[in-house]
């Protein structure tokens, strides 16, 4: 047993790697609004080049897994995962480009577990318990509070992180379905290989939409279509940094889940909410609204309860390879 995965080191290393992932993802959530909302680079182009660069940096990870892991009986499901994941990223980046603050984006993106419960119940035949239903309702109430529905501060762009969460929740449901007979290496490799082409596909479809729809049919930040030319000047350097940090986040996640189970790591993942809120406050001067705090506590509390409830129903031990 090597030092990385030894029983004594696994909990500490898992926590460190997950915190590293949280920090790098928080940096991407600061860079994205600067590039899109601040510099005017279209969100679709930003995300495309972000993942082109991230894929280049991830090539050693792809080589380590090996292309033999691409052997599968479910190619369409793998493509569906990659497309939904890419759509989620596009919704998220478009939210930043539309001026939604970091604290609101991240808090609302944490509604993902509630979509996972819905999908698992409808499509995987899992039982909807009173605990699951109650936690989902509480989390929905928290999301309404954070989105500030019914106030002057509410905008329809606030729904974008919820749409992203719905996409990523669907990805989790499909992953759960595939994991019944697919190896983790296969799931990881397909996502790494397919997500960038799917961002390209989304950009091409947007370009077609811009060409055929009447003027004013699309929001201004999307009406420019998709630009295959990388941004220039300072924006280029920031996009390069964004791609590198995205790849680093994926490496941290890969290392974290290699040494520890998801149930153990989840509380450390939840630290992304205060971490992103603090960075958005300090770097972008985005002060959270008063309703953010109780709403975020409801979302965080509901997702934590779901984790605890699922763990007591089917307890898992810490993974020490």
Secondary structure, 3 states (H helix, E strand, C coil): CCCCCCHHHHHHHHHHHHHHHHHHHHHHHHHHHHHHHHCCCCHHHHHHHHHHHHHHHCHHHHHHHCHHHHCCCCHHHHHHHHHHHHHHHHHHHHHHHCCCCHHHHHHHHCCHHHHHHHHHHHHCCCCCCHHHHHHHHHHHHHHHHHHCCCCCCCCHHHHHHHHHHHHHHHHHHHHHHHCCCCCHHHHHHHHHHHHHHHHHHHHHHHHHHHHHCCCCCCCCCCCCCCCCCCCCCHHHHHHHHHHHHHHHHHHHHHHHHHHCCHHHHHHHHCCHHHHHHHHHHHHHCCCCCHHHHHHHHHHHHHHHHHHHHHHHHCCCCCCCC
